Amino acid sequence: MGLGTYTESTEKRRLSGMIEQRGAQTGMSTFAMFFFGTPFVGVGAFVALFELKIISVRSSTQAPAFVLIAFGLVFGLAGLLIWIMAWRQYQSNRRRVQAGERHVSEPALADYPWDPHGFRSSCWVKVTKAAVGAGFLTLFLSIFNWWAWIVPGPWMVKIIVSLFDLLLAYVYWQTLLTFSRAARFGSSRIEFVRFPCRVTDPVEVRWLTPPGINRANKGSFTLRCVKEFYETTGTGENRTRNVVHEEQWNGTWSFGKPENFPRGKSIELKFEPAVNLPATCLSGPGTVFWEFEVNLSLPGPDFKETYLVPVY
């Protein structure tokens, strides 16, 4: 096939959309993360014990049981998520130390458990994460929908909750789209021409066409270098920490006419990164990753997938 035109950009920009955390570091120590999540788990456990009549307290609340259960689940699940992040960070730090002793001459294997032959997408993991996220948001908004429509609350509350309900509908749509892509295309894979790639050399990857594509109207193949970090916004009790992805460079092969993609077809692409770009770091502080993105326009769900590339 003809790869069409090649463009690249060295302009730094923040990526938007469904941001997936790539690194294991959270910007806090493992103990601090565990300590931060404990009150959330504690509140969830307290509400569960209260609803099970194991403990009793004086309460003037008129909220029905399902609202209290949703409240407890939201707090409990949020705390468990923070604990999971803390455990993931602990495991990553431990693995980095152990792997560093075994792979003294190859920092790539000390940084991340790479398969030297290639990288496979985890389509059903994405479906699970999307479903869990949609379920969590549903629980969270059920409390406010009760306040807005059952109590009922003032019109301003109803308007605000309605806007968040539209966001929930969008999240469900994205979850359904993620499921339809997984069911249609399944997992896909890239192969590394060399392992690892070096920041001083051209980067070559080989993409293997999964089932369900056959023919694309247009599309693009992009390699990008991304810095991942946490950003705190707001002040006092209104502070929030969000993961940010800032693209440092990208190179893109794109085509604007229909092309055939029979199942199992191997497409090899070569990129020439700019100089002085940072190398991959997925386990230590200062997370940096390189990813290869395939974006194809098809009848029905488009094919969109990203794969990590070991550039060291």
C-alpha positions in Angstrom: 0.0 0.0 0.0 1.1 3.6 -0.4 1.7 5.3 2.9 0.8 8.7 1.5 2.4 11.7 3.1 4.7 12.1 6.1 4.5 15.0 8.5 6.0 15.7 11.9 5.6 18.2 14.6 7.9 19.4 17.4 5.3 21.7 19.0 4.4 20.6 22.5 0.7 20.1 23.1 -1.6 18.5 25.7 -3.5 15.5 24.6 -7.2 15.3 25.3 -9.9 12.7 25.3 -9.8 9.4 27.2 -6.4 9.7 28.9 -4.9 6.3 30.0 -2.3 6.5 32.7 0.8 4.7 31.3 3.3 5.1 34.2 3.1 3.5 37.6 4.2 6.6 39.6 1.5 8.8 41.2 3.6 11.8 42.3 3.1 10.6 46.0 4.9 8.0 48.1 3.3 4.6 48.3 2.6 5.1 52.0 1.0 8.5 51.4 -1.2 7.0 48.7 -2.3 4.2 51.1 -2.9 6.7 53.9 -4.9 9.0 51.5 -7.2 6.2 50.5 -7.9 4.9 54.0 -10.6 7.4 55.0 -12.5 6.7 51.8 -12.5 3.0 52.5 -13.4 3.7 56.1 -16.4 5.7 55.2 -17.6 3.0 52.7 -17.1 0.3 55.4 -19.0 2.4 58.0 -22.0 2.8 55.7 -22.0 -0.9 54.9 -21.9 -1.8 58.6 -24.7 0.7 59.3 -26.9 -0.7 56.6 -26.3 -4.2 57.8 -27.4 -3.2 61.3 -24.1 -4.3 62.7 -23.6 -0.8 64.2 -26.2 1.8 65.0 -25.9 5.5 65.3 -28.3 8.3 65.8 -29.2 9.9 62.5 -31.7 12.5 61.3 -31.2 11.7 57.6 -34.3 11.0 55.6 -32.4 9.5 52.6 -33.6 6.0 51.5 -31.4 3.0 51.9 -30.3 2.9 48.2 -28.9 6.4 48.4 -26.9 5.5 51.5 -25.7 2.3 49.9 -24.7 4.3 46.7 -22.9 6.8 48.9 -20.9 4.1 50.7 -20.0 2.3 47.5 -18.7 5.5 45.9 -16.4 6.2 48.8 -15.4 2.6 49.2 -14.6 2.1 45.6 -12.7 5.4 45.4 -10.6 4.3 48.3 -9.9 0.9 46.8 -8.9 2.5 43.5 -6.3 4.6 45.4 -5.1 1.5 47.2 -4.7 -0.3 43.9 -2.7 2.6 42.5 -0.5 2.5 45.6 0.0 -1.2 45.2 0.8 -0.8 41.5 3.4 1.8 42.4 4.9 -0.4 45.1 5.1 -3.4 42.7 6.7 -1.2 40.0 9.4 0.1 42.3 10.1 -3.4 43.6 10.2 -4.9 40.1 12.5 -2.0 38.9 15.0 -2.8 41.6 14.9 -6.6 41.0 15.0 -6.3 37.2 17.8 -3.7 37.4 20.0 -6.3 39.1 19.2 -8.9 36.5 19.4 -6.6 33.4 22.3 -4.4 34.2 23.3 -4.0 30.6 19.7 -3.3 29.3 17.7 -0.6 31.0 14.7 -1.2 28.9 14.0 -4.6 30.6 14.6 -3.1 34.0 12.1 -0.3 33.3 9.2 -2.3 31.9 8.3 -6.0 31.3 8.7 -5.8 27.6 8.2 -8.6 25.2 11.3 -8.1 22.9 9.3 -9.3 19.9 6.4 -6.8 20.1 3.5 -5.3 21.9 -0.1 -6.6 22.0 -3.1 -4.3 22.6 -5.5 -5.2 25.5 -8.9 -4.5 24.0 -10.9 -6.3 26.6 -9.0 -4.7 29.4 -10.1 -1.4 28.0 -13.7 -2.6 27.9 -13.5 -3.6 31.5 -12.1 -0.2 32.6 -14.7 1.6 30.6 -17.5 -0.4 32.1 -16.2 0.1 35.6 -15.8 3.8 35.0 -19.4 4.0 33.7 -20.7 2.1 36.7 -18.8 4.2 39.2 -20.2 7.4 37.6 -23.7 6.0 37.6 -23.5 5.3 41.4 -22.1 8.8 42.0 -24.8 10.6 40.0 -27.6 8.5 41.5 -27.1 10.4 44.8 -27.5 13.7 43.0 -30.4 12.5 40.8 -32.3 11.5 44.0 -31.6 15.0 45.4 -32.7 16.7 42.2 -35.8 14.7 41.1 -37.0 12.8 44.1 -36.6 15.3 47.0 -37.1 17.4 44.7 -34.3 19.9 44.7 -34.3 23.5 43.3 -34.3 24.1 39.5 -30.6 25.1 39.5 -29.7 21.7 41.0 -31.9 20.0 38.3 -30.1 21.8 35.5 -26.6 21.0 36.8 -27.5 17.3 37.4 -29.1 17.1 33.9 -25.8 18.3 32.4 -23.9 15.6 34.3 -26.5 13.1 33.1 -25.7 14.1 29.5 -22.0 13.4 30.4 -23.0 10.0 31.7 -24.9 9.2 28.5 -21.7 10.1 26.6 -19.6 7.8 28.8 -22.1 5.0 28.1 -21.8 5.7 24.4 -18.0 5.5 24.6 -18.2 2.3 26.6 -20.5 0.8 23.9 -18.1 1.9 21.2 -15.1 0.4 23.0 -17.0 -2.9 23.3 -18.0 -2.9 19.6 -14.4 -2.3 18.6 -13.2 -5.1 20.8 -15.9 -7.5 19.4 -15.1 -6.5 15.8 -11.3 -6.3 15.8 -10.2 -8.2 18.8 -6.6 -7.7 20.0 -4.0 -6.5 17.6 -0.2 -6.4 17.7 2.9 -4.6 16.5 6.3 -6.2 16.1 9.6 -4.4 16.9 12.1 -4.5 14.0 14.8 -3.9 16.7 14.6 -4.1 20.5 14.9 -1.7 22.0 14.8 1.2 19.7 17.2 4.1 20.4 16.3 7.8 20.6 19.3 8.5 18.3 18.2 6.1 15.5 15.2 5.8 13.2 12.3 4.0 14.9 10.8 1.1 12.9 7.6 -0.8 13.8 5.7 -3.5 12.0 1.9 -3.5 12.4 -0.1 -6.7 11.8 -3.6 -6.1 10.5 -6.3 -7.6 12.8 -9.6 -9.1 11.5 -12.6 -6.9 10.7 -10.9 -4.1 8.7 -10.6 -5.3 5.1 -10.7 -1.8 3.6 -10.2 1.7 5.0 -11.4 4.9 3.5 -8.5 6.9 5.0 -6.2 6.7 8.0 -3.0 7.6 9.7 -0.1 5.9 11.6 1.5 8.1 14.2 4.5 7.7 16.5 4.6 10.2 19.4 6.7 11.0 22.5 4.7 11.9 25.5 5.5 13.2 29.0 3.1 12.1 31.7 2.6 14.1 35.0 0.1 15.1 37.6 -1.3 18.6 37.8 -3.0 20.1 40.8 -5.7 22.7 40.3 -7.8 24.7 42.7 -7.1 25.6 46.3 -7.9 24.2 49.7 -10.7 21.6 49.8 -11.4 22.2 46.1 -8.0 21.0 44.9 -7.9 18.2 42.3 -5.1 16.2 40.8 -5.4 15.1 37.2 -3.0 13.1 35.0 -1.7 15.1 32.0 -0.2 13.9 28.8 2.0 16.4 27.0 3.1 15.5 23.5 6.7 16.4 22.8 7.0 15.3 19.2 5.0 13.3 16.6 5.6 11.8 13.2 2.6 10.7 11.1 2.1 8.7 7.9 -1.3 9.4 6.5 -3.3 8.4 3.4 -6.5 9.9 2.1 -7.8 7.3 -0.4 -9.3 3.8 0.1 -6.7 1.1 0.9 -7.1 -2.7 1.4 -6.1 -4.2 4.7 -6.4 -8.0 4.5 -6.2 -9.9 7.8 -2.6 -10.6 8.8 -1.1 -8.0 6.4 2.2 -6.7 7.7 2.9 -3.0 7.3 6.3 -1.7 8.2 6.7 2.0 9.1 9.9 4.0 9.7 10.0 7.3 11.7 12.8 9.8 12.1 12.4 11.4 15.5 13.8 14.8 16.3 17.0 15.2 18.3 17.2 15.5 22.0 13.8 13.8 22.8 13.5 12.0 26.1 13.8 8.3 26.4 11.1 6.0 27.7 10.7 5.8 31.5 7.6 3.9 32.7 8.6 2.8 36.2 10.6 5.7 37.7 9.7 9.4 38.4 9.3 11.6 35.4 7.2 9.3 33.3 7.9 9.4 29.5 6.4 6.9 27.0 6.5 6.5 23.2 3.3 5.2 21.6 2.3 4.1 18.1 -1.2 5.0 17.2 -3.3 3.5 14.3 -6.4 5.4 13.3 -8.5 4.1 10.3 -11.8 5.4 9.0 -14.2 2.4 8.3 -17.9 1.8 7.8 -19.2 1.3 11.3 -16.8 1.7 14.2 -13.5 3.1 13.2 -10.3 1.3 14.2 -8.4 3.2 16.9 -5.6 1.6 18.8 -2.3 2.6 20.5 0.8 0.5 21.3 3.7 1.2 23.6 7.1 1.3 21.8 10.4 0.8 23.6 12.5 3.9 22.7 15.5 4.1 25.1 
